[in-house]
Amino acid sequence: MTAPTRLRAEHLREAMGLAVREPRLSWTPPVATAGQTAYRITADNGWDTGRIASGESSGITYGGPALDSRSRFEWRVRTWNISAHGTETASDWSRPMSVELGLLQPSDWTAQWIGPGEESVNPPGKRPGYALTRTFTLPAAPDRARAYATAHGIYELFINGRRVGDQQLTPGSTSYNTTLQVQAYDVTALLTAGPNTIRAVLTDGWYRGNFGYTRDADMYGTYTAFLAQLELESGAGRQVIGTDASWLVSATEVISADLMAGQRVDFRVDDAGSAPSAGRAPGVRAAVVRPGSFGALTGPLAPPTRVTAELAPVSITRLPNGHQVVDFGQNIHGWVRLAALGGPGETVTLEYGEALGPDGDVTRDHLRPHDFRVPGAFLDAGQVDTVTASGAAGEVFEPRHTTHGFQYVSVQGLAADLHPGDITACLVRTDLERIGSFHCSDERLNKLHKIVEWSFLGNSCEVPTDCPQREKAGWTGDWQLFVPTAAYLYDVTGFTRKWLRDVRADQWDNGVVANISPSPGPAITSAEFMGFTNGSSGWGDAIVMVPWETYLATGDASILAENWEAMQRWLGFVRTTAATQRHAGRAAASPVPAAHEKFLWDTGFHFGEWMEPDGPGPDLFAARTADNGIVATAYYRHTTDLMARIARVLGLADEAADLAELSDAIRDAWATEYLDGTGRVTVASQANCVRALAFQLVGPEHRATVTAQLVELIRDAGTHLGTGFLATPYLLPVLADNGQPGLACELLMQDSEPSWLAMVDRGATTVWELWNGIDAGGAPHQSLNHYSKGAVISFLHRYTAGLRQAPGSAGWNRVIIEPRPGAGITSAATSHHGPHGLIAVAWTLTTGDSGPDGLTDDGVLTLTADIPSGTTAEVLLPGKPTVVVGPGHHTFPAATGGDTAHPELMRSTL
């Protein structure tokens, strides 16, 4: 027997600088066991649980000596497990995991907030970086040293010229007015006897730089600031060196840095990390002590942001204009590292983009956002870096104070030819652990899966963003659509908890959930020019849908509890709006409202289905008065239904009953208003029919009618999808679960626009915002890296390969395995590493004749399944009785004739 693995504290692999006094611990049980019966945890601080009779392996609360600021312990676990034959055996001890707390109280800080004291502030996008430096002398190297640092802006920390840690874009993106992360570093090895220099490079970042589609700046403040505390321990005690007025400020090589515009560097003014001398070097001055809060400081909830991959060029092309276009073969988020610079004083410009123009050079025109204050005008797309060389040997340019979304880089002003080793693309994202996989016999579907994965990786830097170039914004609607897919492929638990903390902080007093988090808070978002767009159905509902999906993925009900109040406030806003307001068009048609209308949410701004193929273009201002009740009321019903389930999980029986009753009333109101006498949806669209089925808005007596209407609409569109932003993830599952698996496969395999495979065939390496992101003529349109449409790959996991959670399961302790062969696919495999271990499913089909729906009628399907400890699987195969199996490796043969599917929706929320 092996030992427990994947030890975690607060869902983190690295638990450094936590702000939790009683961290929750978890592990994966040993493989090749049927179930855990007991565990024992020991720690080097004296904590020993003894043998605890329990099958739980997650959410175990630390119970050792009281923890305080700077507390550290190393823990390990062993378990007792039952074998397949019923024998109990003790495991080996796991490898240890370190947990260390940061500074928990404001009183722990003796350091002061400091800044550069700018006499004048340049316009946004043109502001320089500053160095803040302190030199000190140590009689001997410390036995133990920690650095705690954060900033209003982005900082990099150096000690004696060496960069501290490998985290990027610190302190990260949060709603700074309420939450500011502090990074804790072990810097023992960087300090020596004698003089030592600590240096920080500080730039605007999210704090005061340009941000988002509207390029707002100074969102959290007009001045940058830095806070750091170096704590050295030795036999003589603890020595603390903190930021204060004794630190010196000097210029850096960073002439300007902005997350949207780009970064400009001039190595001729690089101080190489040396300590400046006040009065001796130009521009060196004392730092200014700034007012700053210590109450908002906290530790990490999510893994850090890092460079997680490096890509070499696949081609370098010299154009007639002298530009060298570098193609990395993959659209990513990050920056490049350039080792070939010009001669002394020569400037090289790097223009980043996702596509090439007719001249073969990088184009950014499709990424330019509208200037809403000047109708018909557009803002600059940004994404341009420059570097001026000093001529020093080994000079390398890596712009770590900006980020870009790109596949191509146009290198301009460099006379020498670039070689592949001269330039490297760096993928920058939150360092999420991979836990899911998929592969099948159809290479185009494998390519589709790959581009969806890359699209998520490019939009997982600090927060779940909509796109990594034009906006970089944490849109609520995008994450609520994609989180089930992301949670299958990656461990996004801490990542999502961190983001939800910002969503709660950004919620308005009236319960409205802001469209984007992090944001500068209700006072700003409610008053800004486009503030009226907040509070839309499908976007605000993320405060309910995202925690629910995260709970289902992990089994951790605390995620529901910590968001319950925010859910109630959101529902309160929706319920009050529905009950007290009535759309003007409905009121004009009938001055006296019908009884059911108090359950219709038909007023206020809504994005609606958004971006339906061949539909009207978005008009945000017209949407303020449009009647989107058919969409909004559907989400009102869905949210109340989910909240009833959540209340039951939290043990709130009375609230659960009230919410279930309300949800039923909303469903009945929707059906009364939007179904005709025959059961057809009156506002006929694919999206509305999909929602009617997915959200259980129609009763059993009308499901066949609405399904037939949906099929008719799809066929009328030439067997093309017609759903937009909100309904697309539900389309194929709804068809498969309502007797149309063949049509679901037809849409999946459709390769003319609009379709997923049209993207694949036109060379996409990430998912496009529009179905015609690259049109038939090769021209780009809008963002080429928007993951929301990629939620379709959950269909591949849960239907094609056939692995899904069972109804009522959370944390993957009960699963259903039901392959749904189709579309000519002859093999498929998927895996997911859940809380109990790795679940793997694979099947192959023998050669057989293919029926009209793409299903093989007379072949033999051979299924293999690996089930981890503490997990049961219900196996459903054509022509075979249901089989329930436990942990172990299993093989099943089955004939494939007929459709004996057991409907379960792809989205476990439904």
N, C-alpha and C positions, 0 to 999 in steps of 0.2 A: 504494500500500500504506500502511496506517496503522501505528501504533506499538503495542507491547505495552501492555496496560491492566491495571487492578486489581492494582497492585503491593501486595504484602503482606510483612510480616515476622512470623514465628511465627503466621501465619494472621490477623494483625491489620491493619486499615486504619490505625489510630493506634498507633504504636509508641513511646510515651513512658513512660520509667521502667522499661524491660525489665530483667529480672534474668538475662539470657542472654548469655554472652560471645561465642558464635558463633551468632547468630540465623540461622534458615533463611528464605530468601527465595523468593518465588514471583511469578508474573505470568500473565496470560492472553495467549496468542499473538494476533497480529493477525488480524483477520477476513479472509475471502476468500483464505485460504491453505490449501494442502493439508496442510502439516506443517512443523514447525520442524526445521532441520538444524544450527543452531549459535546461540550467543548470546555476547554480550559485556556484562559489567557494569563500570561505572566508578563511583567514589565520590569525593567531594570530600576524602577523607583520603588520597588517593593510590592507593587500591586500583584495579587494572585487571586483569581476568581475561585480557584479550586474547580472541581468538576461540576459543571452546570448542566443538568438534564434539559436539553433544548435542541430542537431542530433548526433554530434560527441561526443564520450566518450573516445577517446584515442588520444594521440599525442597533448594534449592541453599544449601549452607552458606557463610556469610560467611567469606572467606579473606583479608581485608585486614590492616592493622596491628592488633596485639593490642588488644582493647577492655578497658576497665576502668571503674570507677565514673565516672559523668558523661560517658563517651565519647559522641560524637555524630557521625553521618555522614549524608550525603545520597547516595542511590544512584539510578542509572537503568540501563536495559537496552535493548539493541537486539538483534534476532534476524535470522537468515537463514532464509528460508522457501522452500519449493518451491510453485510454482503448480500448478494443475490440469494444465498443459501440461508440467510437469517442469522449468521454469526456476527457478533459485535467484536470489533477490533479497533485498537487505538492507532491513530496515524502518527507519523513522525511530526516533529515540531516544524512549523513553517520557518521560512527565513524571516528575520526581524524587520520591522518597519519603524522608522524614526518619526516622531511627532514633536514639533516645537512650536510653542506659542510666541506671538509677537508682543508688542507693547499694547496692553489692553486698556489702560486708563490715560486720560490726558495728563495726569500728574506724573506719569512715567517719562514724559518728555521734558528735558531741560533745554533742548534745541529750540531755536526760534525760526519762524518763517523769514526767509531773506529773498531778495530779488536784485536785479541789475540796476534799478534806479534810473530808468530811461528819462532823459530830458525831453525827448520828443518820441512819438511812436509812429513808425512807418505805417502805411496802409496795409490792410490784411493781405497776406501772400507775399509781402516784401520785407518781413521783419527778420532780423538776424538772430542767430543763436549766440548765447553768452556762456562763458566759462565762469564757474564759481569755485574758488580754490582755497584750500587751507593747508599749510605745511606745519608739521609738528615733529617733535623729536621723542623717540622712545629709548629708554636705557637698555631694553631687551625686547625681543619679539614676544608678543603676548601668548599665553597658553590657549586662549580662546578669544575670538573677535567676531562681533556681529555688526553689520551695518543695516540700519532701518532708514528707508528713503521713500519719498513721494514728491509730487510736484503739482503745481498749477501749470500745466503744460506737459511736454514730454521731456524726460531726462535720460541721460546715460551717465553712469558712474564709473570713475576710473580711480585706481589706487596705484601710485608709483608707475603710472603709464600703462597699466594693464586694465583692461575692461573688466568690470565686476559682473560675473554671471553671463548667461546667454539669453536672458529675456529681452524682448524687443518692445518698443513703444510704451515703456513704463511711464506712469503708473497704470496705464490701461484706460479704457473708455468706460466711464460710469456717469451716473447723474451726479456731478461733482458737488452740487449744493447740499446733497444729503449723504453721499457715499464717496469716499476717496480711499483707494487701496494703497496700502503701505507694503513695499517689498522688503523682505528680510533676507539678508545674505550672510553666508559664512565666509568671512574674509580673512581668516586666520593666516592662510598661506601667503597672503599678499603683503603682509606687514613685516618689517625688519627692524633690527636695532639701528638707531640713528635717525636721520631725517626721513620723513614719509610725507607724501603729498596726496591728498584726496581732492578729486576734481570732478565736477558735474558739468555736463553740457546741457543747456536748457533752451527749448524752443516752444513755439506756440501750441502745437498739438491740437487736441479737441477743445482745450480750454478756451483759447481765444482766436484760433485760426479759422479759416473758411471751412464751412461744413455743409454738406447736403446739397440737394437739388437747387435750393435758393441761395446757396453760398453765404449763409449768415455767418457773421464773425462776432467775436467778443461776447459769445453767448453766456459765458460764466464769469467774465471779468475782463478788465482792460489791461491788467499787468500779470506777467508770469511770476512765479515764485517757486522756491525750492526749500525742502525741509529734509534734514538728514541728521541721524544720531549714530555715531560710531562708539560702540561699547567694547572695551578691552578688559579682559580678565587675566589676572596672573596671581602669583602668590601674594602680591602686595595689595590685592583688592581689585576693585573695578574703576577704570578710568573712562570718562565720558567726554567725547569731543563732538559737539553739536554745531549746527549752523548758527551763526550770530554775526554781529557787525564786524568781527575780526576777519571774516572771509573776504577775499578779493575778487573783484569782477574784472574780466578782460574780454576782448573780442576773440572770436574763434574763426576757423576757416569757413563756418557756415554763414554765408552772406544773407541767405534767407531760407526758410523752411516752412512748408505749409502742406498739410495732408492732401489738399486738392490741387494746388498749383504746382507743387514740386519743390525741389531743393537745389540751391545754388551754393557751390563750394569754390573757394579760392585758396588753394594750398599755399600761396605765397604769404598768407597771414597766419598759417598754422603754427601754433606754439609747441607742437609735438607733445603736449601734455605737461610741459615744464611748469614750474611754479613761477608766476609773475612777481615782480617786485614793484610795490606801489611807489610811484614817483620816478621810476626808472624806465618803464615801458610805456609807450603811448597808450592812453585810454585806460590804463589800469587804475582802479578806484576801489574804495571800500564798498562792500555790499550794503544794501539798504534793508533794514528790518521792516517787515511788512506784517500787517495784521492778518491773522489766519486762524481758522478753526481747527481745533484738535478733536472736537466731538464727532466729526464725520469720518475720522480715520478708522479703517478696518483692515482685516486680513483678507486673504484670497478665498473665494468660493469656487473658482474655475481654474483649470490648468493655465499655466503661463503662455504667452504668445512667444513664438520662436520662429527661426528659419528651420522649417522641417524638411525641406528638399531643395536640391540645387539641380538646375537643368542646363545642359550644354546646348549650343545652337545646333539646329539641323541644317541651316544654310545661312550664308552671309553674302549679300549681293551688293555690288557697287553700282550705283545708278549714274546716268550721265551727268546729273547735277553734283556729283561728288559724294552724296550721302551714301552711307552703308546701311542697308536694311538687314537686321538680324531677325531671323525667324526661329523661335524656340520650340515650335511645333505644338505648343500647348498654351491655352489662355490661363493665366494664373493671377494671383494677387501678391504683390511684393515690390521688389526692385531688382536692379542688376548690380553686379560687382564688376567694375571695369578696371582692368590692370594695364591697359595700353592707353596712355594719355598723350596729349600733345607735348610740344616742346615748352620750355619755360615761358610763361605768360600767355600761352595759347589756350583758347577756350573751346571745349567740346560740348556740344548740346546733344541731349538724349531726349527724343520725343517718343513717348510710349503710346501704343494703340492696340486695338483688337483686330484691325482690318487694314487692308491696303487699298489705296485709291487707284484710279485708272493708270496713273503714272508709275505705279509700283512702289510708291513711298507710303509711309504710315499716314493714315487719315484719322482725324479725331472729330470730324464734323458731326457724325451721327451721335456723338456723346455730349454735344453742347446742350445744356439745359435752357428751357425757356426763361426769359426775364419777365416774370409776371407783372412787373411794374411798368414795363414798356411793351405793349402789345405788338407781337410780330418780331420782337427782338430776341436774341439768344445771348447767353453768357459764354465765356471762354471755357473750353473743356479741361484746361489745366494739363497735368501729367507731363510736365517738361522739367528736366533736370539739366544743370550745367556744371561743368567743372573746369577750373583754370589750374593748370599744372605749375608747380614750382621748379620742376626738373630734378627733384630729389630722387635718389635711387629707391626702387621698391614702392613708389607711390601708387596707392590703390584707392579708387573712388567707390564708396558704398553708402548711398543716401539713406541712412537709417532713421531719418526724422520726417519721412514722407512715405507714402505707399501709392501703388498704381495697379490698375487692372490692364493686363497686356498679354499679347502673344508676340508682338513685333516691337522692335526698337529701331528708330531711325537715328543713327549716329552721325552727327553733322560736325564738320570742322576738323576732322581727323584725317590728315594727309596719308598716314601709313595705313596699309591694309590690315584689317582685323583678322586674327586667326581664332579658331574655336576656343583655344585656351585663354584668350584675352578677356572674354566676357561671359558671365554666368548669370542666369536668372535665379533669384532666390524666392522660394515660396514662403510667405509669411502668414501664419495663422495661429490660432489657439491650438496647442499641442494635444489634440483629442486622440484618444486611443481607438484604434480600429477594432470593431467587434462583430462585423457582419460581412458576408460575401455572397456573390451570385455568379453563376456561369451557366451557359447553355450551349446547345449545338448550333445556334444561329449567330453568326458573327456580327451581324448588324445590331442585334439586340445586346450583345456583349459590348459593342461600341457605345450604344445608347446608355447602358448602365455606367460605363466608364466616364462618359461626358457629364452625367449627372453627379457622379462622385466628385469629379474635378470642379464642377460648378459649386458644390457645397464647400469644398476645401477653399475655394477662392472667396467664399462669403462667410467664413467662420473665423474672422480675425476679431477677437475681443467680444463681439456680439454677432448675432445672426443678421447679416446685412442683406439688402435686396440686390445690390450690385457693388463691385469693388472699384468702380472708376467714377461714374457720374454722381453718385450719392453717398455710398458707404454708410447707409442709414439702417438702423434697426427697426424696420417696418414690422408692425405687429401682424398684419395679414399674411405676409410671406412666411413667417415662422410657424403660425398656426397651421398653415397648409402643409408645410414640409417636415415638421418635427417628428411625425411618426416614421417617416422614411429615414431621417437623420438618426433617430434613436435606435433603429435597427442596425445601421452600419457603423455608428460611432457612439462612444460613451459621451453623451452630451448632457449628463445630469448636472454637473457643477456649472457648466457653461450656461445651461438654461436657468438654473437657480440664480446665478449672478444677474442674468438679463431680467428675470422676473422681479428681482429686488428693485431694479430701476423702473420697471413698469409700475410697480406699486408706488414708488416715490413720485412718479410723474403724473399719477392720476389726479384729476381735478377734484375740487371740493364737492361738486355735484355728482361725482361718480364716473364722469367721462374718462375713458382710457385714451391717452394720447396715441396718435398714429405711430409715433417714432419714439423709441427709448434706446439709449439714454437721451434725455432732453433737458433743457435748463429749468424745467419745472412748470407747474400750472400757471403761475403769474405771467410767464413769458409766452408759453405756447397758446394760451387762451387769448392773448392780446395781439399776437402777430398777424401779419397781413393775411395769411392763409389759415388762421386759427379755426375758421368755421368748418374745416374739413375733418376735425377730430370728432370722435364719437360715432363713427360709421359702423354699421353692422358688418360682421365678417372680419373686421379689424379689431374693434374693441372686445369682441368675444374671445380674443386670444387669451385674456386673463383667466378664462375658464377652460378653454380647450387645451392650452399648452400645459398647465399643471396636470390636467387629467391624463394626457398622453405620457407625460413624464412619470407619473405614478404607475401607469400600466407597464411601462418599460422597466421600472425598478422595484415596484412593490413598496416604495417608501411613501407612506401616507403623510409624513411631515410636510412634503411639498404641497399637498392639498391644504393642510392646516395653516401654513404660513401665508397662503394666498386667499383663504376663505373670506376674510373681511373685505378684501378688494373685490372679490367676486360679488359679494352681496351689494357693495356700493354700485358696481356696474349694473347689476340687475335692477337695483333701485332706480337708477337713471332711466333705463329702458322701460321699466314697468310704469313709472310716472309719466314718461313721454307718451306711451301708448294709451294710457288711461285718460289723459287730460288734453291731448292734442288730436286734431283730425285734419287730414289732408284737405286743402281748399277745394280740389276738384270733387272729392267725395261729398263735402259739405254743400257745394253748389248743386249737386245732383239730388241730394236728399237732405234738407235742413235738419231733420230729426235722425240722429244716428240709430242704426240697428243695434240690438243688444250685443251682438258679437264684436262690434267695432272697438270696444274698449280693450280688446286683445290684439288689435292690429297696430303694428308699429309702422306708420306710413308717413311720418313727417321728419323733418331734419335732413341734414346732408348724409348721403350714402354714396359710396363708390359704385355700388351695384355689382353686377357680374364682372364688369371691367375688362375691356380688351377682347370682346367676343369677335371671332373672325368675321369679316365683312359687316360688322356692326358699326354703329356711329362712333366717331372719334370721341375721346373723352372731353367733356366740357364740365369742369369743376364748378363753374359759376352757375350753369343751368341746373346742375345736380342739387343745388340748395333747395329748389322748389319742386323737383321732379317727384313723382310718386314711385318710390322703390319699395312699397309695402310688401310685395310678393317675395322679395329677397329678405328684407329686414325682419318680417314676421317669421319667416322660416328659421332665421338664426335666433330669434327670441324664443321660439319653441325648442330649438336644439340646446341652447344654453340652459334653459330651465330644466330640461330633461337631464343634462349632465350634472347640474347642481343637485338635483334630487339624488342621483347616484353618489355624488361626492358626500352629501350629507349622511347617507347611509354608511359610507366607509368611515366617516368621522364619528359615528355613533349619535348623530343628531336626528333621532327618529321623527320628532314632530316637524322639524323643518323639512325633512325628506318627504313626508306625507303632503305638506302644504305645497311644496315645489312640484311634486308629481301631479297634484290636482291642477295647479296653474298651467303646467305644461300640456295637460290634456285639453284644457280650455283653449289654449292658444292653437293647438293642432286643429280643434274643431272649428275655430274662427277662420283659420287659414283655408280649410276645406270649404267652408261656407262661402267665403269671398272669392276663391280662386279656382274652384272646380265647377264645371257646368253640370247639368242634370244627368249627363251620361258618364260623368267621372273624368272628363278630360280637363287638362289645365287650360284655363281661359287665356292667359298670356302665354301663348305657345312659343317655347324656345327649348332647345336641348337642356340648357342650364336649369330652367325652372322644373322641367320634368325630372332631371337627375336629382335635384334637391327634394322634390316631392317623394321620391322613392328612398333616397339615402337618409333623410331626416324623419322618415316614418310619418309624413304629413298626410298620407292617404291610407285608408283602411284596407284590409285584405280584399274587400269587394271591388276596389278600384285599382289595385296594383296592375292587373293585367291590362286594363284600359290605358293607364298612363305609360306602361312599358310599350304597348303598341304605338302610342303617340310618339314616344321617344324614337322608336325604330323608324317610324315614318319620317320624322324630321331628319334623321341621319341619312336615310336613303335619298330624301329629297335634296340633301346637300352633296349628293354623289358619293355616299358612304365616306363622308368626312366628318370629323368632329366639329361642333359649332359652339362649344363651351369656351368661356373666358377664364379669368383668373380664379374665381372661387370654386367653380363646379368641376373643373378638369380632373382633379385627383379622384373624384368619385365616379367618373363616367364609366370606365371599364368594369370596376367591381359591380356597379348597379346593373349593368347589362348581364354580366356573368351570373349574378345572383337572382336574376329574374328571367331565366330561361333563354338567354341570348349569348351563350359563351362564344359561339362562332362569330357573331358580329363584333364582340369585344376583340377577338383575335384579328378580324379584318381591320378594325381601326388601329390596333397596335401595329399591324404590318403595313398599313397604308403608307405609301412613300411619295404621294404628291401633296402639295401644300393645301391646307394646313395639316401637318402631321409631325410626329416625332422623328420618323425615319427620313423625312425631307431634310431635317437638320443634319442627320448623320450623313446622308448622301451628298450634302453640300459642304461637307468638311468641318462641321462644328466640332469643337473640342470642349465646349461648355454649352449649357442650355441657354437659348435665346429668350429675350423678353417678348419678342413678337414671333409669330410662327414664320414670318418671312424676314427674320433678322438678317439673313443674306438672301436677297431675292434671286430670281432666276437669271438675272443679268449680272450677278456678282456684287451688287451694291449693298453696303451695310445699312441697317436701320436700327436705331436706338441701341440699348445695351445688348451685348452678346454674352453676358454672364449673369443670368437671372435664374435661380434654381427652381422656382415654384412649379413650372410645368414638368419638372423632373420627378415630381412625386409619383408619376406613373410607374416608376420602377418598383414601388411596393406591390403592384400587381404581379410583377415577376417573382417577387419573394413569396407572396402569400397565395397566389393562384397558380402561376406557371410551375414553380418549384413545389409549392403546396405547403408552406410552413406558416402557421399563424397561432396566436394565443387563443385559448379556449375562452368562450364567454364566462365572465366572472373571475378570470385569472388576472393576477397582477404580479409582475416579476417573473413571468415565464415558468411558473410551477406546473401549469397544465397547458398542453399544446394540442393542436389538431394538425394532422398531416394528411393532406388531401391534394395530390397532384391533379392538375387540370391540363393534360396535354392538348395542344392545339397549334395552329399556325405552322404545321410541318415540323415542329421542334421534336427531336428524337432523344434528347437528354437534357437534364437540368439539374443543378445542384445549388444549394444555398446553406448558409450556416449563420448562427447567431450565438454570441457568447453572452448569455443572460446571467443573472445573479447566481444561479446554481451551477453554471458551467456551460460548455459548448454543446449546442444542439445542431446537428448536421443532418441534412436530408439530401439524397441524390436518387435520381431515377433514370432509367434508360428504356427505350422502346425498341423492340425488334421491328424489322421491316414489315410493313403492312400497307394495304390499300388505304388511300386517304379519301375520306368522305367529303361532301360539299362544304362542310364547316371547318375543314382542315384537321378534323380529328381522325386518328387512325382507328379503323373499325375492327381489324382482326389481328392486331399485333399482340405482343405480350409485354406488359410493363413490369420491370423489376425495380423494386424500391429498396433502398437501404436507409436506415435511420440510426443515429447515435443519440441516445438520451442520457443526460447527466443525472447526478445524484439528486434525489428529492423531487424528481419530475416525472409526470405521467404523460403519455401521449395516446391520443385517440386516432387510430389509423383508419382512414376511409378510402377504400379502393373500389373501382368498378367491379360489380358482380361478386363482391366479397362482403361477408358480414363485418360489422364494425369490430375492431380489435383494440383493446386497451393494453398498452405495454408500459413497463417501467424502465429504469435505467439499464443501459447496456447497448449492445450493437444488435440490430435486427434486420432481417431480410424478408421481403414479401414479394411473391410473384402474383400477377393478376392479368386477366384479359382486359382489353380496353373497349370492348363493344358497348355502345349505348352511353347515355349521359346520366349517371347516377350521382350527380353532384349534390352536396349538402350545403345549401347556401349559407354563407357567412360573409358579411361585408368586410372589405379590405381594411377600412378604418375602424379600429377597435372602439372608437367613440360612438359609433353609430347604433 
